[in-house]
């Protein structure tokens, strides 16, 4: 950091640029009938060369140009901290040696009188006249010749005004910073430096020049401050840390203000608001919101209804748990909690809005508020949020999507105790509703209505604890794709999946639907072209029902037993073509078809082998192959091979192995302890038989982790295990986590880290065993685990 000090005559600059003012400002006026081209030169010709420095000219000897001091100017232009021009002149007279005195002050008067005689007028940015002999006039003339746009501000010492300027390294301060007692500092972050300077408190920090000069600046607003952006445009910086109400930040000219590409809302709801961050962020920017509780936020009280509660710019809002899937839980560490007590919604009124990692509503009832995607809200993403306890009214949805809000992504959220639907929409198109946990909604869990809108996908959701309503109810347009959802009816839910007549040409596949009162899949009159296939539907009042004369394709579904619909232990099927169906003689959830068609193969049809391991590739699974590693064919499918001690149903390295691709929900065996293995070799082995449990294993990458790993820990592999019983997440079961060590890293120093959601941090798991190319550790809880190299 260095300081520069310069001296320059203020009045000489005013005289040198007087003619420039007449040319630059289009609002300058002249006496009627006078020609500015001929009158201007005589007014500045001789004095422009001969005028002495302003320090030597006694300001009091030019009575013809005496004007009120700056503080006497109109309120709109009032700058209390600036001295009058006469004060500046008097101050500088004391500092200049007498030897530099030159022509008498009458010359100054002659010049100003000439300007006045020509009716020349100096105006400010608002078009208001500025007295020629005022401090404002001096500053306006200086601004024209400024070599810097960096911040500067006045401060007083013993009643005398001085100037402090801050500039980027290698830059120059504003030319008003000229006096020996003025200061010019070169710094990396000039705006922050000006704010850190306590002399700027209560002052007016001025900024000239182009917004592009500040694109990399970062600063913190944590107290009241006034700025004067003399740029003629808004100024957009890289980052603003906001730790005070935006109402404390004022602008001399309210037409121009700061914006930032990134705004960090600090204070946890006690200082800045989320709406402050939204107001301050540039269109398309990011607002990071600290953990804390924000009541009736995301509302702009300065606007009339309904604009008051609308988010009307493209923005990414990141809460404290951004990137962290709650996976059915309502507890995961420090949260950014949004509370509603006034009944107003959160309304998204612009495209390309992302909301990630918030909790909408606390654990108390009636504290949530629904999120509305208006017809302007294309490409909205809402993910990794907990949405709960919405008010008991028709506005008690979790999320409501209006017609026109196309391409919505509702992903990896947990919905709990919403008074109405967790997710609802009207004439929705191209929405993806995936990987959500929905429990205890007052109406249907998911309902899309309005007989238009197309190509909506509902996938990998887990839905439970719904009373007297349906899990998925679709009234929307054609082309719905409903797949890989798990629906637990609990004998309180009416229907699992309900398709109206308008939902033509839809695909309903790979869903698990259990224990609903009425129908697992209910298709209403008039539906055409839809396919119901590869679903597991059992324990329901009816498996599939079609209330229409149109033919419904319901081939290749599993109804709970091998005998097919209407057999003992099987669900029924009405109004649909269901033959052939799927069978599972060995109860390993590897299905075959009842007539051998459709390409369904179980390589050990009478011996449970969910892994379908076939070491010698002969088409017979190891579990029933007498020579699983031999060169010739094995015993062939069937009971002949029988279970063996190493590869059969009993103890052995492959007993209970279930290969998974990641993300699907699998039911654990009631006969043996299972191992779930991902394609990359990561696996989970349960220590005990977990009958009635379901498990979900997901591959994690470094990008999908909730937060960065600790310093010195290099990511190698990761996984997340979710364990459910009766549709609810559980923990406390002993299990072994295993990671395959990549080739070439066998000699590395490894550790296993576990994510502690309550503490919001990574913890190292002890007693890691590294052997035979694997790193393993035993724990007594599910969650997210990462293998790291150190």
C-alpha positions in Angstrom: 0.0 0.0 0.0 1.3 3.4 -0.8 0.1 7.0 -0.5 0.2 9.6 -3.2 -0.3 13.3 -2.5 -0.8 16.0 -5.2 -1.5 19.7 -5.3 -3.6 21.3 -8.0 -5.4 24.6 -8.3 -9.1 24.1 -8.0 -10.1 27.4 -9.6 -7.6 26.9 -12.5 -9.3 23.6 -13.3 -12.7 25.3 -13.1 -11.5 27.9 -15.6 -9.7 25.4 -17.8 -12.8 23.3 -18.2 -15.5 26.0 -18.2 -15.6 25.9 -22.0 -15.7 22.1 -21.8 -18.8 22.3 -19.6 -20.5 24.4 -22.2 -19.8 21.7 -24.9 -20.3 18.5 -22.8 -23.6 19.3 -21.0 -26.5 19.5 -23.5 -28.6 21.2 -20.9 -26.3 24.3 -20.9 -28.3 27.4 -22.0 -27.3 30.8 -23.5 -28.8 34.3 -23.6 -31.4 34.7 -26.3 -29.8 35.6 -29.7 -26.2 35.0 -28.6 -24.0 32.7 -30.6 -22.0 30.4 -28.3 -19.4 29.8 -31.0 -18.4 33.5 -31.0 -19.1 34.4 -27.3 -17.2 31.5 -25.7 -13.6 32.2 -26.7 -13.4 35.7 -25.3 -14.7 34.4 -22.0 -11.7 32.0 -21.5 -9.0 33.1 -23.9 -6.5 35.0 -21.8 -7.3 33.6 -18.3 -6.9 30.0 -19.5 -3.1 30.7 -19.8 -2.4 33.4 -17.2 -4.6 32.5 -14.3 -2.6 31.8 -11.1 -3.3 28.9 -8.8 -6.5 29.2 -6.9 -4.6 29.2 -3.6 -3.4 32.8 -4.2 -6.7 34.2 -5.3 -8.7 35.7 -2.3 -12.2 34.4 -2.9 -13.7 37.3 -1.1 -12.5 39.8 -3.8 -15.0 38.6 -6.4 -18.3 39.8 -5.0 -20.0 39.5 -8.4 -19.7 35.7 -8.2 -20.5 35.1 -4.6 -22.8 32.1 -4.2 -24.2 30.3 -1.2 -21.9 27.6 0.3 -22.5 24.0 -0.6 -24.6 23.4 2.5 -27.0 26.1 1.4 -27.7 24.4 -1.9 -31.1 22.6 -2.6 -31.7 19.6 -0.4 -31.4 17.1 -3.3 -27.8 18.2 -3.9 -26.9 18.8 -0.3 -23.4 17.6 0.7 -22.9 18.8 4.3 -19.4 17.4 4.6 -18.0 19.5 1.7 -16.7 23.0 2.3 -17.7 25.9 0.2 -15.3 26.8 -2.6 -14.2 29.9 -0.6 -13.2 27.6 2.3 -11.1 25.4 0.0 -9.4 28.5 -1.5 -8.7 30.0 2.0 -7.2 26.7 3.2 -4.9 26.5 0.2 -3.8 30.1 0.4 -2.2 29.3 3.8 -0.2 26.5 2.3 1.3 28.2 -0.9 4.4 30.4 -0.7 3.8 34.1 -1.4 6.3 34.0 -4.3 3.8 32.1 -6.5 1.2 35.0 -6.4 0.4 36.3 -9.8 -2.4 38.3 -11.5 -4.9 40.0 -9.3 -8.2 38.3 -8.3 -10.1 40.7 -10.6 -9.2 38.3 -13.5 -11.1 35.5 -11.8 -14.0 37.8 -11.3 -13.8 38.8 -15.0 -13.9 35.2 -16.1 -16.8 34.2 -13.9 -18.6 37.4 -14.8 -18.2 36.5 -18.5 -19.7 33.1 -17.9 -22.6 34.6 -16.0 -23.1 37.3 -18.6 -23.4 34.5 -21.2 -26.1 32.8 -19.0 -23.9 29.6 -18.9 -25.4 27.1 -16.5 -23.6 24.1 -14.9 -26.1 21.3 -14.1 -25.9 18.1 -12.0 -27.0 14.6 -13.1 -30.6 15.4 -12.4 -30.6 18.6 -14.5 -30.6 20.9 -11.5 -28.4 24.0 -11.8 -25.1 24.2 -9.7 -23.9 27.6 -8.6 -20.6 28.3 -10.4 -18.8 29.4 -7.2 -19.8 26.4 -5.2 -17.9 23.3 -4.0 -20.3 21.2 -6.1 -19.2 23.1 -9.2 -15.6 22.5 -8.4 -16.2 18.8 -7.9 -18.3 18.5 -11.1 -15.5 20.1 -13.1 -12.9 17.8 -11.5 -15.0 14.7 -12.3 -14.7 15.5 -16.0 -10.9 15.2 -15.8 -10.9 12.3 -13.4 -8.3 9.7 -14.1 -9.9 7.1 -11.8 -13.3 5.7 -10.9 -12.2 4.5 -7.5 -14.0 5.5 -4.3 -13.2 8.7 -2.4 -14.9 10.5 0.4 -14.6 13.8 2.4 -13.9 14.0 6.1 -13.4 17.0 8.4 -10.6 17.8 10.7 -11.1 20.9 13.0 -13.9 22.0 10.7 -11.7 21.7 7.5 -12.7 19.2 4.8 -10.1 16.8 3.5 -10.4 14.0 1.0 -9.4 10.3 1.2 -9.2 8.2 -2.0 -8.6 4.5 -2.5 -7.6 3.0 -5.9 -6.6 -0.4 -7.3 -2.9 -1.2 -7.4 -1.3 0.8 -10.1 -4.2 3.2 -10.4 -4.7 6.8 -9.5 -7.1 8.4 -7.1 -9.8 10.8 -8.2 -8.4 14.2 -9.1 -10.3 15.9 -6.3 -7.8 14.2 -3.9 -5.2 16.9 -4.3 -4.3 18.7 -1.1 -1.2 17.9 1.0 -3.5 16.7 3.7 -5.5 14.5 1.4 -4.7 10.8 1.0 -4.5 8.4 -1.9 -4.1 4.7 -1.1 -3.4 1.9 -3.6 -5.1 -1.3 -2.4 -6.5 -4.6 -3.9 -10.1 -3.9 -2.9 -10.8 -0.1 -2.9 -14.4 -0.2 -1.9 -13.7 -2.5 1.1 -10.8 -0.3 2.1 -13.0 2.8 2.0 -15.6 1.0 4.2 -12.9 -0.2 6.6 -11.7 3.4 7.0 -13.7 4.6 10.0 -13.6 8.1 8.7 -16.1 7.1 6.0 -18.8 6.4 8.6 -21.5 8.9 8.1 -19.9 10.2 5.0 -20.9 9.8 1.4 -18.6 7.5 -0.5 -18.4 8.6 -4.1 -17.6 6.4 -7.1 -17.1 7.5 -10.7 -16.3 5.6 -13.9 -17.5 2.4 -15.5 -19.0 -0.6 -13.7 -16.5 -2.8 -15.5 -13.8 -1.4 -13.2 -15.3 -3.3 -10.3 -16.2 -6.7 -11.7 -13.7 -8.4 -9.4 -14.3 -6.4 -6.2 -15.5 -8.1 -3.0 -16.7 -6.1 0.0 -18.9 -6.4 3.1 -21.9 -4.2 4.0 -22.4 -4.4 7.8 -23.4 -0.9 8.9 -25.4 2.0 7.5 -23.6 3.7 4.6 -24.4 6.2 1.8 -22.9 5.9 -1.6 -22.9 8.3 -4.5 -22.5 6.3 -7.8 -21.6 9.1 -10.2 -21.2 6.5 -13.0 -24.5 7.1 -14.7 -25.2 3.4 -14.4 -25.5 0.6 -11.8 -22.2 -0.9 -10.5 -22.0 -4.7 -10.5 -19.3 -6.3 -8.4 -18.2 -9.9 -7.9 -19.3 -10.5 -4.3 -21.1 -8.6 -1.5 -21.2 -10.0 2.0 -24.4 -8.6 3.5 -24.7 -8.4 7.3 -27.1 -5.4 7.7 -30.5 -4.6 6.4 -30.4 -3.3 2.9 -32.5 -0.4 4.1 -29.4 0.9 5.9 -27.6 1.3 2.5 -28.7 4.5 0.8 -27.7 6.2 -2.4 -27.3 9.9 -3.1 -28.8 9.3 -6.5 -31.4 6.5 -6.0 -31.4 5.8 -9.8 -28.0 4.0 -9.5 -27.0 1.3 -7.0 -24.8 -1.7 -6.4 -25.4 -5.2 -7.6 -23.3 -8.3 -7.1 -23.0 -11.6 -8.9 -22.8 -13.4 -5.6 -24.4 -12.2 -2.4 -23.7 -13.9 1.0 -26.6 -13.2 3.4 -25.1 -13.3 6.9 -26.5 -12.9 10.3 -28.9 -15.9 10.4 -32.0 -13.8 10.0 -31.1 -11.2 12.6 -29.6 -8.6 10.3 -30.0 -9.0 6.5 -32.9 -10.8 5.0 -33.1 -13.2 2.1 -35.1 -10.6 0.2 -32.2 -8.2 0.7 -30.0 -10.7 -1.0 -32.4 -11.2 -3.9 -32.7 -7.4 -4.3 -28.9 -7.0 -4.3 -27.9 -9.9 -6.5 -27.6 -9.4 -10.3 -30.0 -11.3 -12.6 -28.7 -14.9 -12.9 -26.5 -14.5 -9.8 -26.3 -16.6 -6.6 -27.5 -15.8 -3.0 -25.9 -17.9 -0.3 -28.0 -17.8 2.9 -26.5 -18.6 6.3 -28.2 -21.0 8.7 -30.8 -19.4 10.9 -34.5 -18.7 11.0 -36.1 -16.2 8.6 -39.7 -15.2 9.3 -42.0 -14.1 6.4 -39.0 -13.6 4.3 -38.6 -13.5 0.5 -41.2 -10.6 0.5 -40.5 -7.1 -0.6 -42.7 -4.9 1.6 -42.0 -1.8 -0.5 -44.0 -3.3 -3.4 -47.8 -3.6 -3.6 -49.7 -6.9 -3.6 -49.2 -9.3 -5.3 -45.7 -8.2 -6.3 -44.8 -8.1 -2.7 -44.2 -11.8 -2.4 -42.8 -12.5 -5.9 -39.3 -13.4 -6.8 -39.0 -11.7 -10.2 -35.5 -12.3 -11.3 -33.5 -15.4 -12.3 -31.5 -16.4 -9.2 -29.9 -19.4 -7.4 -30.7 -19.5 -3.7 -28.5 -21.8 -1.7 -29.4 -22.6 1.9 -27.0 -24.0 4.6 -27.8 -27.6 3.4 -27.4 -27.0 -0.3 -26.3 -30.3 -2.0 -27.3 -32.4 1.0 -30.3 -34.7 0.2 -32.4 -35.0 3.4 -33.4 -38.5 2.1 -36.6 -38.7 4.1 -35.3 -37.1 7.3 -36.4 -33.8 8.8 -33.2 -33.5 10.8 -29.8 -33.0 9.2 -27.8 -30.3 11.0 -27.8 -26.5 10.8 -30.6 -25.4 8.6 -31.7 -22.3 6.8 -35.3 -22.3 8.1 -38.1 -20.2 6.5 -41.2 -19.6 8.6 -44.5 -18.2 7.3 -47.0 -16.7 9.7 -48.9 -14.4 7.3 -50.4 -17.0 4.9 -48.5 -15.6 1.9 -46.8 -18.1 -0.5 -43.3 -18.0 -1.9 -44.0 -17.1 -5.5 -41.5 -17.7 -8.3 -42.2 -15.2 -11.0 -39.2 -15.5 -13.3 -37.4 -18.3 -15.3 -34.3 -20.2 -14.2 -34.7 -20.0 -10.5 -33.0 -22.6 -8.3 -33.7 -23.2 -4.6 -31.4 -25.7 -2.9 -30.9 -26.7 0.7 -33.6 -24.9 2.7 -36.1 -26.0 5.3 -39.6 -24.5 4.6 -41.5 -24.7 7.9 -40.2 -25.7 11.3 -41.2 -28.7 13.4 -44.2 -26.8 14.6 -47.6 -27.0 12.8 -48.7 -24.2 10.4 -45.2 -22.8 10.0 -44.7 -23.7 6.4 -45.7 -21.9 3.2 -46.4 -23.2 -0.2 -44.0 -22.6 -3.1 -45.7 -21.4 -6.3 -44.2 -21.8 -9.7 -46.1 -19.2 -11.7 -46.5 -19.3 -15.5 -43.3 -17.3 -15.8 -41.2 -19.8 -13.9 -39.7 -22.0 -16.7 -36.7 -24.1 -15.8 -37.2 -24.0 -12.0 -35.2 -26.3 -9.8 -36.2 -27.1 -6.2 -33.9 -29.7 -4.6 -32.5 -30.9 -1.3 -35.2 -29.1 0.7 -37.4 -30.1 3.6 -40.9 -28.8 3.1 -43.2 -29.4 6.0 -46.2 -28.4 8.2 -48.0 -26.2 5.6 -51.1 -24.4 6.9 -54.4 -26.2 7.0 -56.1 -24.5 4.1 -56.5 -24.8 0.4 -53.1 -23.1 0.0 -51.4 -25.8 2.1 -49.5 -27.4 -0.8 -45.8 -28.0 -0.6 -45.2 -27.0 -4.2 -47.8 -25.9 -6.8 -46.8 -25.7 -10.5 -48.9 -23.5 -12.8 -49.5 -23.9 -16.5 -46.5 -22.4 -18.4 -43.9 -23.3 -15.8 -42.4 -25.9 -18.1 -39.3 -28.0 -17.4 -39.6 -27.9 -13.6 -37.2 -30.2 -11.6 -38.4 -31.2 -8.1 -35.7 -33.5 -6.9 -34.4 -35.0 -3.6 -36.7 -33.2 -1.3 -38.5 -34.4 1.8 -42.2 -33.5 2.2 -43.8 -34.0 5.6 -47.3 -33.1 6.9 -48.4 -30.9 4.1 -52.1 -29.9 4.5 -52.8 -30.5 0.9 -50.8 -32.2 -1.9 -47.1 -32.3 -1.4 -46.7 -31.5 -5.1 -49.5 -30.3 -7.3 -49.8 -28.7 -10.7 -52.1 -27.5 -13.4 -51.5 -28.3 -17.1 -47.9 -29.0 -16.4 -45.4 -30.0 -19.2 -42.0 -31.6 -19.1 -41.7 -31.7 -15.3 -39.4 -34.1 -13.6 -40.5 -35.1 -10.0 -37.8 -37.5 -8.7 -36.1 -38.9 -5.7 -38.4 -37.3 -3.2 -39.7 -38.7 0.1 -43.3 -37.8 0.8 -45.1 -38.7 4.0 -48.3 -37.6 5.7 -49.7 -35.3 3.1 -53.4 -34.2 3.7 -54.4 -34.8 0.1 -52.7 -36.9 -2.7 -49.0 -37.0 -2.5 -48.5 -36.0 -6.1 -51.3 -34.7 -8.3 -51.0 -33.1 -11.8 -54.3 -31.8 -13.1 -55.8 -30.1 -16.2 -56.2 -32.2 -19.4 -53.3 -30.7 -21.2 -49.6 -30.5 -20.7 -47.4 -33.5 -21.7 -44.3 -35.6 -21.0 -44.1 -35.4 -17.2 -41.8 -37.8 -15.4 -42.5 -39.1 -11.9 -39.7 -41.4 -10.7 -37.7 -42.9 -7.8 -40.0 -41.3 -5.2 -40.9 -43.0 -1.9 -44.4 -42.3 -0.7 -46.0 -43.5 2.6 -48.4 -42.6 5.4 -51.2 -41.2 3.1 -54.7 -41.5 4.5 -57.9 -41.7 2.3 -56.1 -40.3 -0.7 -53.8 -41.5 -3.5 -50.0 -41.6 -3.9 -49.9 -40.4 -7.5 -53.0 -39.0 -9.2 -52.6 -37.8 -12.8 -55.3 -35.8 -14.7 -52.7 -34.2 -16.9 -52.0 -34.7 -20.6 -50.4 -37.6 -22.5 -46.9 -39.1 -22.3 -46.5 -39.5 -18.5 -43.6 -41.7 -17.5 -44.2 -43.1 -14.0 -41.4 -45.4 -13.0 -39.3 -46.8 -10.1 -41.5 -45.3 -7.4 -42.0 -47.1 -4.1 -45.5 -46.7 -2.6 -46.3 -48.1 0.9 -50.1 -47.9 1.4 -50.2 -48.9 5.0 -53.8 -50.0 4.4 -54.8 -46.4 4.8 -54.1 -45.1 1.2 -56.8 -45.4 -1.4 -55.0 -46.0 -4.7 -51.3 -46.2 -5.5 -51.2 -44.7 -9.1 -54.3 -43.2 -10.6 -54.5 -42.3 -14.3 -57.3 -40.3 -15.8 -58.6 -40.6 -19.3 -56.4 -37.8 -20.6 -53.2 -39.4 -19.6 -52.8 -41.3 -22.9 -49.7 -43.0 -24.2 -48.2 -43.2 -20.7 -45.7 -45.7 -19.3 -46.0 -47.0 -15.8 -43.2 -49.4 -15.0 -40.8 -50.7 -12.3 -42.9 -49.4 -9.4 -43.4 -51.2 -6.1 -47.0 -50.7 -4.8 -48.0 -52.4 -1.5 -50.9 -52.5 0.8 -53.3 -49.9 -0.6 -57.0 -50.1 0.2 -58.4 -50.1 -3.4 -56.2 -50.4 -6.5 -52.5 -50.5 -6.9 -53.0 -49.0 -10.3 -56.3 -47.4 -11.2 -56.9 -46.4 -14.9 -60.0 -44.3 -15.6 -62.3 -44.3 -18.6 -61.0 -43.3 -22.0 -57.3 -43.8 -21.5 -55.6 -45.2 -24.6 -52.1 -46.3 -25.6 -50.7 -46.7 -22.0 -48.5 -49.5 -20.9 -48.4 -51.0 -17.4 -45.3 -53.3 -17.1 -42.6 -54.6 -14.8 -44.4 -53.4 -11.6 -44.5 -55.3 -8.3 -48.1 -55.0 -7.1 -49.2 -57.0 -4.1 -51.0 -56.9 -0.9 -53.6 -54.4 -2.3 -57.4 -54.5 -2.5 -57.0 -54.9 -6.3 -53.8 -55.0 -8.3 -54.9 -53.3 -11.5 -58.3 -52.0 -12.5 -59.3 -50.4 -15.8 -62.7 -48.7 -15.9 -63.0 -48.5 -19.7 -63.7 -50.5 -22.8 -60.3 -49.7 -24.3 -57.7 -52.4 -24.1 -55.1 -51.8 -21.4 -51.7 -53.5 -21.8 -50.7 -54.8 -18.4 -48.5 -57.7 -19.4 -45.4 -58.7 -17.4 -46.3 -57.5 -13.9 -45.7 -59.3 -10.6 -48.9 -59.7 -8.6 -47.4 -61.3 -5.4 -47.4 -65.0 -6.3 -46.5 -67.2 -9.2 -50.1 -68.2 -10.0 -51.0 -64.8 -11.4 -54.0 -62.6 -10.8 -56.9 -64.2 -8.9 -54.7 -67.0 -7.5 -54.4 -67.3 -3.7 -51.9 -64.8 -2.5 -52.0 -62.7 -5.7 -53.6 -59.4 -6.4 -56.4 -59.3 -8.9 -56.6 -57.5 -12.3 -59.8 -56.2 -13.9 -60.2 -54.7 -17.4 -56.6 -55.3 -18.5 -54.7 -57.9 -20.5 -52.3 -59.3 -17.9 -51.2 -62.7 -19.3 -48.3 -63.4 -19.3 -47.3 -62.1 -15.9 -44.1 -62.3 -13.9 -43.1 -65.1 -11.5 -40.4 -65.5 -8.9 -40.2 -69.2 -7.7 -37.1 -68.7 -5.6 -38.2 -65.3 -4.1 -35.0 -63.4 -5.1 -36.8 -60.7 -7.0 -35.2 -61.9 -10.3 -38.3 -62.5 -12.4 -39.2 -64.8 -15.2 -42.4 -64.7 -17.3 -45.2 -67.1 -16.7 -44.9 -68.4 -20.3 -41.1 -68.0 -20.9 -41.5 -65.0 -23.2 -40.4 -61.4 -22.9 -36.7 -62.1 -22.4 -36.9 -62.5 -18.6 -34.2 -64.9 -17.3 -33.2 -66.2 -13.9 -30.0 -68.2 -14.2 -31.0 -70.2 -11.1 -34.8 -70.2 -11.2 -35.3 -72.5 -8.1 -32.2 -71.2 -6.1 -32.2 -67.8 -4.8 -29.4 -65.8 -6.3 -30.3 -62.1 -6.6 -26.8 -61.4 -7.7 -27.1 -63.6 -10.8 -23.4 -64.3 -10.6 -22.1 -66.6 -13.3 -18.3 -66.9 -13.0 -17.7 -69.1 -16.0 -20.3 -67.5 -18.2 -22.1 -70.7 -19.1 -25.6 -69.3 -18.5 -26.0 -71.1 -15.1 -25.6 -69.1 -12.0 -22.9 -70.0 -9.5 -25.5 -70.7 -6.9 -26.7 -73.7 -8.8 -23.7 -74.6 -10.9 -21.7 -77.7 -9.8 -18.6 -76.3 -11.5 -19.0 -72.6 -11.2 -15.4 -72.0 -12.3 -15.0 -75.0 -14.6 -14.5 -75.0 -18.3 -17.6 -77.0 -19.1 -21.3 -76.4 -18.6 -22.6 -76.8 -15.1 -25.5 -78.8 -13.9 -27.9 -76.4 -15.6 -30.7 -74.5 -14.1 -32.8 -76.4 -11.6 -32.5 -78.0 -8.2 -29.9 -80.5 -9.2 -26.9 -78.5 -8.1 -28.5 -77.6 -4.8 -27.0 -75.0 -2.4 -23.3 -75.4 -1.7 -21.4 -74.2 1.3 -19.5 -71.5 -0.7 -22.0 -70.4 -3.4 -25.4 -71.6 -2.2 -27.9 -70.3 0.2 -25.8 -70.9 3.2 -22.6 -69.1 4.4 -20.2 -68.1 1.7 -18.8 -65.0 0.0 -21.7 -64.7 -2.4 -24.6 -65.5 -0.1 -27.3 -62.8 -0.3 -25.4 -60.6 -2.8 -27.7 -58.2 -4.6 -26.1 -56.2 -7.4 -27.5 -52.7 -7.7 -27.0 -50.0 -10.2 -27.6 -47.2 -7.7 -30.7 -45.4 -6.5 -33.2 -48.2 -6.8 -35.0 -49.4 -3.6 -34.6 -53.1 -2.9 -36.3 -55.3 -0.4 -34.0 -57.2 1.9 -34.3 -61.0 2.4 -36.1 -62.6 5.3 -33.8 -65.7 5.0 -30.3 -64.4 5.0 -28.2 -61.3 5.5 -27.8 -59.3 2.3 -24.9 -57.6 0.6 -25.7 -54.7 -1.8 -22.9 -54.1 -4.4 -22.5 -51.1 -6.7 -20.9 -51.5 -10.2 -17.7 -49.8 -9.0 -17.2 -52.5 -6.3 -18.4 -50.5 -3.3 -20.7 -52.6 -1.1 -22.7 -52.8 2.1 -23.0 -56.0 4.0 -25.6 -56.3 6.8 -24.6 -58.2 9.9 -28.1 -59.6 10.4 -31.2 -60.7 8.6 -33.4 -57.6 8.1 -36.8 -59.0 7.2 -39.2 -56.3 6.0 -36.5 -53.7 5.5 -35.8 -51.9 2.2 -32.4 -50.4 1.3 -31.2 -47.9 -1.2 -27.5 -47.6 -2.2 -26.3 -44.6 -4.1 -22.9 -43.9 -5.6 -21.4 -40.6 -4.5 -18.9 -38.5 -6.4 -16.8 -35.7 -5.1 -19.3 -33.3 -6.6 -22.3 -34.8 -4.9 -20.9 -34.7 -1.4 -22.7 -32.4 1.1 -19.5 -30.4 1.8 -15.9 -30.5 0.9 -13.7 -33.1 2.6 -11.2 -32.0 5.2 -7.8 -30.7 4.1 -5.4 -33.5 3.4 -8.1 -36.0 2.4 -8.3 -36.9 -1.3 -11.6 -38.4 -2.5 -11.3 -42.0 -3.8 -14.9 -43.4 -3.7 -18.1 -42.8 -1.9 -21.6 -44.2 -1.3 -24.8 -43.4 0.6 -27.0 -46.0 2.3 -30.6 -45.3 3.1 -32.4 -48.0 5.2 -36.2 -48.0 5.6 -38.7 -49.9 7.6 -42.4 -49.4 7.0 -41.5 -46.5 4.7 -39.6 -44.6 7.4 -35.8 -44.1 7.6 -34.1 -46.1 10.4 -30.6 -46.5 11.8 -28.8 -48.5 14.4 -28.1 -51.7 12.3 -24.6 -53.1 12.2 -23.1 -53.2 8.7 -19.8 -53.4 6.9 -18.8 -50.8 4.3 -16.4 -52.0 1.7 -14.6 -50.0 -1.0 -12.5 -51.4 -3.9 -9.1 -49.8 -4.0 -8.3 -48.5 -7.5 -5.4 -50.2 -9.4 -2.1 -48.5 -8.7 -3.2 -47.2 -5.2 -2.7 -50.4 -3.3 0.1 -49.0 -1.2 -1.7 -45.9 -0.2 -2.7 -44.7 3.2 -6.5 -44.9 3.4 -9.2 -43.8 5.8 -13.0 -43.9 5.8 -14.9 -40.7 6.5 -18.6 -40.6 7.6 -20.9 -37.6 7.2 -22.3 -36.4 10.5 -25.5 -34.6 9.5 -26.2 -33.4 13.0 -22.8 -31.8 13.4 -22.6 -30.8 9.7 -19.1 -32.2 9.4 -17.0 -35.2 8.4 -15.8 -37.7 11.0 -13.2 -40.4 10.6 -14.4 -43.9 11.2 -11.8 -46.0 13.0 -10.5 -49.6 12.5 -10.3 -49.6 8.7 -9.0 -52.9 7.3 -7.1 -52.9 4.0 -6.7 -56.4 2.5 -7.1 -58.1 -0.9 -7.7 -54.9 -2.7 -10.5 -53.7 -0.5 -10.8 -51.2 2.4 -13.5 -52.2 4.9 -15.0 -50.8 8.1 -17.8 -51.9 10.4 -20.3 -49.3 11.7 -23.7 -49.4 13.4 -25.5 -46.8 11.3 -26.4 -46.1 7.6 -25.4 -42.8 5.9 -22.8 -41.4 3.6 -19.3 -42.9 3.6 -16.2 -41.9 1.7 -12.9 -43.6 1.1 -10.1 -41.1 1.2 -6.3 -41.2 0.6 -4.0 -39.3 2.8 
